[in-house]
């Protein structure tokens, strides 16, 4: 039950949190309102049996449901089987495995059988109990029809949230306003739309909230703040600080290493840039961006043949990588191959 290396909670805390998540999943099935649904849920972590106070009650509730399902499995086999099916299918994501705390899609298969007992009871009521009472029989059918229509309307309404990235993350921010990742992802959408000031506001909001469920999410907030500082504010020193912080939390992203090396180059720290690139290329030797930046640095140092090799490695992976083609052009120009260089420059244009 040691702490996870990439999360702000331990295995024990995750284990204590999951019974509450199970009751949340059940409540979504009971009251499936779009106002309660979102792509990312801000789940309060259970730090002890009484923090939050619903932790112990949820654990007792899950154990009681499990006991009753086993205890009455002979008397009510269908209900017991459906209940056990729900619990067992949630047991992997609901244990100590290093996964996110809650996702709505985890409810799909576990909930598959929960509606069968309800359907059986409705069918039994209309064919046996209320067979001679048309009013009650019609009421049962009307209730079933209303339920199906409402579920269909909920599905249709909720699907509209996923029409575009902007609607998805605006909805995510609205439903989980204190979660950093929703603001960060909305900021990425704004950035892609060219709304740089709105993007910066969301990135800053994500940074100030400082609420994450894994450390790579925190690293990506620093990365996006670094991008804004580098490309919009032209503050290479501050951008370098942001990228180095991002690399600490998210060392597995080659683009963070690339931007860190690029800022070192912009500041004239060629030795530091070379060290960053050499380390990154040891992990991602075929990455076109890293090879292109390495080739650019070699071309600036007059190492034209090595620059050509690095750019050719980038082109082999991504034939239309314009920066790599520009490095090829500059390297051939450096070597005096002007006709070849002109062809490559024309390709870039």
Helices and strands as residue ranges (DSSP letters): H 11-30, G 34-36, H 54-71, H 77-89, G 104-106, H 107-110, G 111-113, H 114-124, I 125-129, H 134-159, G 160-163, H 165-175, H 180-192, H 196-209, H 215-231, H 236-249, H 254-266, H 270-283, H 288-300, H 304-317, H 322-335, H 338-348
